[in-house]
Amino acid sequence: MKKLLIAMIVASVWLQSQAAELNWGTSVPKALAQAKTDKKMVLLDFTGSDWCSWCIKFDKETLSKDKFADYARAHLELVTLDYPNKKPQSDELKAANAALQTKYKIEGFPTLILLNADGKEVWRQVGYLPGGPEAFIAKLEAASKP
């Protein structure tokens, strides 16, 4: 009985940790192609993951929460465009991210951009958005309405 209880607790903790994990890609073209196939939107997260305190706070309070993960799996293709100070990146990824930073006129971090499946920008958030996943999902839902 004791072993069964321990196994159930371990399984529960493992499932909870898996729930918040999302597949964040690094390719906008791939995300757009998948969004067309799946009839989803594309969320671009321009972040400085290892130095931007507001990016880290938004990730911790919103993007890593189960409620956002559940919403994202059903409605979004996710792309991280990271501009780290210390994390290693290939020269190819650095160049691609720099080009996207220019294309989307990114002036601050975090910047979150919602694209429709055709690649048209429908919403943008520059800076930290308080309110956790509920507030963020409400903004995404409002922007997704035709």
LUMKOLVEX-962213 format. One record per residue (C-alpha): residue number from 1; x, y, z. Coordinates in pm, 1 decimal, m for minus. Example, Ala and Ser with C-alpha at 12.3 -4.5 7.8 and 13.67 -1.06 7.14 Angstrom:
2
{pos = 1	px = 1230.0	py = m450.0	pz = 780.0}
{pos = 2	px = 1367.0	py = m106.0	pz = 714.0}
! end
This chain:
146
{pos = 1	px = 0.0	py = 0.0	pz = 0.0}
{pos = 2	px = 280.2	py = 237.4	pz = 89.3}
{pos = 3	px = 458.8	py = 164.8	pz = m241.7}
{pos = 4	px = 137.8	py = 232.6	pz = m434.2}
{pos = 5	px = 92.0	py = 567.1	pz = m260.1}
{pos = 6	px = 451.8	py = 668.0	pz = m334.7}
{pos = 7	px = 413.3	py = 561.9	pz = m697.9}
{pos = 8	px = 94.7	py = 768.7	pz = m728.5}
{pos = 9	px = 264.7	py = 1075.6	pz = m580.5}
{pos = 10	px = 565.2	py = 1039.1	pz = m812.6}
{pos = 11	px = 336.4	py = 995.0	pz = m1113.8}
{pos = 12	px = 133.3	py = 1300.1	pz = m1015.8}
{pos = 13	px = 442.6	py = 1518.4	pz = m979.3}
{pos = 14	px = 579.6	py = 1391.2	pz = m1312.0}
{pos = 15	px = 249.8	py = 1460.5	pz = m1492.1}
{pos = 16	px = 232.4	py = 1811.2	pz = m1347.1}
{pos = 17	px = 586.7	py = 1887.4	pz = m1462.2}
{pos = 18	px = 503.3	py = 1756.3	pz = m1810.3}
{pos = 19	px = 186.8	py = 1966.0	pz = m1833.3}
{pos = 20	px = 372.8	py = 2295.7	pz = m1832.9}
{pos = 21	px = 635.9	py = 2187.3	pz = m2085.5}
{pos = 22	px = 567.3	py = 2325.4	pz = m2428.8}
{pos = 23	px = 738.7	py = 2284.8	pz = m2761.7}
{pos = 24	px = 883.9	py = 2628.2	pz = m2836.0}
{pos = 25	px = 1040.0	py = 2630.6	pz = m3181.3}
{pos = 26	px = 1293.5	py = 2871.1	pz = m3325.9}
{pos = 27	px = 1173.1	py = 2884.8	pz = m3687.1}
{pos = 28	px = 900.3	py = 3128.5	pz = m3786.4}
{pos = 29	px = 850.1	py = 2971.1	pz = m4132.9}
{pos = 30	px = 801.7	py = 2623.9	pz = m3979.5}
{pos = 31	px = 559.1	py = 2761.5	pz = m3720.6}
{pos = 32	px = 358.6	py = 2943.1	pz = m3989.0}
{pos = 33	px = 338.4	py = 2629.0	pz = m4203.8}
{pos = 34	px = 220.1	py = 2424.9	pz = m3904.9}
{pos = 35	px = m27.2	py = 2697.2	pz = m3805.3}
{pos = 36	px = m186.2	py = 2682.4	pz = m4150.1}
{pos = 37	px = m217.0	py = 2305.3	pz = m4128.7}
{pos = 38	px = m357.2	py = 2310.2	pz = m3773.1}
{pos = 39	px = m560.7	py = 2632.1	pz = m3807.6}
{pos = 40	px = m374.7	py = 2801.3	pz = m3523.1}
{pos = 41	px = m210.0	py = 3134.9	pz = m3453.1}
{pos = 42	px = 165.8	py = 3186.8	pz = m3406.4}
{pos = 43	px = 305.2	py = 3344.8	pz = m3091.5}
{pos = 44	px = 651.6	py = 3500.4	pz = m3117.9}
{pos = 45	px = 832.4	py = 3556.3	pz = m2789.1}
{pos = 46	px = 1124.1	py = 3797.7	pz = m2829.5}
{pos = 47	px = 1319.4	py = 3750.3	pz = m2508.8}
{pos = 48	px = 1651.8	py = 3792.4	pz = m2336.6}
{pos = 49	px = 1614.9	py = 3469.9	pz = m2143.4}
{pos = 50	px = 1930.1	py = 3495.3	pz = m1934.9}
{pos = 51	px = 1947.5	py = 3867.7	pz = m1860.5}
{pos = 52	px = 1605.3	py = 4035.5	pz = m1901.1}
{pos = 53	px = 1440.5	py = 4036.2	pz = m1559.3}
{pos = 54	px = 1094.0	py = 4117.1	pz = m1701.3}
{pos = 55	px = 1126.7	py = 3833.6	pz = m1954.3}
{pos = 56	px = 1222.0	py = 3590.6	pz = m1679.2}
{pos = 57	px = 935.8	py = 3712.9	pz = m1459.0}
{pos = 58	px = 680.0	py = 3681.7	pz = m1742.7}
{pos = 59	px = 803.5	py = 3332.9	pz = m1825.6}
{pos = 60	px = 781.8	py = 3224.0	pz = m1462.5}
{pos = 61	px = 442.1	py = 3382.0	pz = m1390.8}
{pos = 62	px = 266.9	py = 3316.6	pz = m1723.1}
{pos = 63	px = 437.5	py = 3114.4	pz = m1995.1}
{pos = 64	px = 540.8	py = 2827.3	pz = m1768.3}
{pos = 65	px = 197.6	py = 2783.8	pz = m1607.6}
{pos = 66	px = m29.9	py = 2490.1	pz = m1686.6}
{pos = 67	px = m321.1	py = 2715.5	pz = m1777.8}
{pos = 68	px = m116.9	py = 2883.2	pz = m2052.3}
{pos = 69	px = 26.6	py = 2548.0	pz = m2165.0}
{pos = 70	px = m322.7	py = 2404.2	pz = m2207.9}
{pos = 71	px = m433.8	py = 2709.0	pz = m2406.6}
{pos = 72	px = m119.5	py = 2711.9	pz = m2619.9}
{pos = 73	px = m145.8	py = 2345.5	pz = m2715.2}
{pos = 74	px = m496.8	py = 2402.4	pz = m2848.1}
{pos = 75	px = m452.5	py = 2742.0	pz = m3015.8}
{pos = 76	px = m89.2	py = 2836.0	pz = m3080.6}
{pos = 77	px = 233.4	py = 2751.0	pz = m3253.9}
{pos = 78	px = 511.4	py = 2886.7	pz = m3032.7}
{pos = 79	px = 839.9	py = 3047.0	pz = m3137.3}
{pos = 80	px = 1110.8	py = 3175.1	pz = m2903.9}
{pos = 81	px = 1340.8	py = 3439.0	pz = m3046.2}
{pos = 82	px = 1609.8	py = 3459.5	pz = m2782.7}
{pos = 83	px = 1883.7	py = 3720.7	pz = m2750.1}
{pos = 84	px = 2089.4	py = 3582.3	pz = m2461.1}
{pos = 85	px = 2409.4	py = 3721.1	pz = m2317.9}
{pos = 86	px = 2557.0	py = 3390.4	pz = m2200.4}
{pos = 87	px = 2360.5	py = 3102.1	pz = m2352.1}
{pos = 88	px = 2532.2	py = 2962.7	pz = m2659.7}
{pos = 89	px = 2358.8	py = 2994.3	pz = m2997.3}
{pos = 90	px = 2468.4	py = 2898.3	pz = m3345.2}
{pos = 91	px = 2573.9	py = 3180.2	pz = m3576.7}
{pos = 92	px = 2285.2	py = 3081.5	pz = m3805.3}
{pos = 93	px = 2028.6	py = 3121.4	pz = m3524.9}
{pos = 94	px = 2182.5	py = 3453.5	pz = m3415.5}
{pos = 95	px = 2159.8	py = 3585.2	pz = m3771.3}
{pos = 96	px = 1800.1	py = 3465.2	pz = m3815.6}
{pos = 97	px = 1695.3	py = 3621.4	pz = m3484.8}
{pos = 98	px = 1870.1	py = 3949.0	pz = m3570.3}
{pos = 99	px = 1685.0	py = 3963.0	pz = m3902.1}
{pos = 100	px = 1352.0	py = 3902.1	pz = m3726.0}
{pos = 101	px = 1433.5	py = 4167.8	pz = m3466.1}
{pos = 102	px = 1476.0	py = 4414.3	pz = m3751.6}
{pos = 103	px = 1172.4	py = 4291.8	pz = m3947.2}
{pos = 104	px = 938.6	py = 4324.9	pz = m3648.9}
{pos = 105	px = 1104.8	py = 4646.0	pz = m3522.0}
{pos = 106	px = 1173.1	py = 4507.7	pz = m3175.7}
{pos = 107	px = 1280.5	py = 4784.5	pz = m2942.6}
{pos = 108	px = 1237.8	py = 4619.3	pz = m2602.7}
{pos = 109	px = 1214.2	py = 4288.2	pz = m2424.7}
{pos = 110	px = 997.2	py = 4103.8	pz = m2375.5}
{pos = 111	px = 797.6	py = 4162.4	pz = m2691.4}
{pos = 112	px = 522.7	py = 3915.5	pz = m2773.7}
{pos = 113	px = 366.5	py = 3916.8	pz = m3119.0}
{pos = 114	px = 64.9	py = 3718.1	pz = m3232.8}
{pos = 115	px = 51.7	py = 3631.3	pz = m3602.5}
{pos = 116	px = m231.7	py = 3475.4	pz = m3794.6}
{pos = 117	px = m151.8	py = 3169.3	pz = m4007.1}
{pos = 118	px = m76.3	py = 3397.9	pz = m4303.8}
{pos = 119	px = 194.9	py = 3574.8	pz = m4105.1}
{pos = 120	px = 1.4	py = 3897.7	pz = m4048.5}
{pos = 121	px = 60.7	py = 4061.9	pz = m3712.3}
{pos = 122	px = m266.5	py = 4086.3	pz = m3519.7}
{pos = 123	px = m142.1	py = 4181.7	pz = m3172.3}
{pos = 124	px = 170.8	py = 4300.3	pz = m2993.7}
{pos = 125	px = 269.3	py = 4334.0	pz = m2629.4}
{pos = 126	px = 587.6	py = 4523.1	pz = m2550.3}
{pos = 127	px = 709.3	py = 4478.5	pz = m2195.2}
{pos = 128	px = 583.4	py = 4280.2	pz = m1903.1}
{pos = 129	px = 211.8	py = 4196.0	pz = m1888.3}
{pos = 130	px = 83.7	py = 4146.2	pz = m1531.8}
{pos = 131	px = m205.6	py = 3919.3	pz = m1441.5}
{pos = 132	px = m64.2	py = 3575.0	pz = m1513.7}
{pos = 133	px = m197.1	py = 3334.6	pz = m1774.3}
{pos = 134	px = m556.1	py = 3454.0	pz = m1737.3}
{pos = 135	px = m475.4	py = 3810.8	pz = m1843.7}
{pos = 136	px = m246.2	py = 3693.8	pz = m2124.5}
{pos = 137	px = m497.6	py = 3444.4	pz = m2261.1}
{pos = 138	px = m768.1	py = 3712.7	pz = m2254.2}
{pos = 139	px = m546.9	py = 3938.8	pz = m2469.3}
{pos = 140	px = m470.9	py = 3654.4	pz = m2711.2}
{pos = 141	px = m838.2	py = 3558.9	pz = m2736.3}
{pos = 142	px = m943.1	py = 3917.2	pz = m2806.1}
{pos = 143	px = m676.8	py = 3952.7	pz = m3075.7}
{pos = 144	px = m774.3	py = 3621.2	pz = m3237.6}
{pos = 145	px = m1133.3	py = 3725.8	pz = m3300.5}
{pos = 146	px = m1201.9	py = 3825.5	pz = m3663.6}
! end
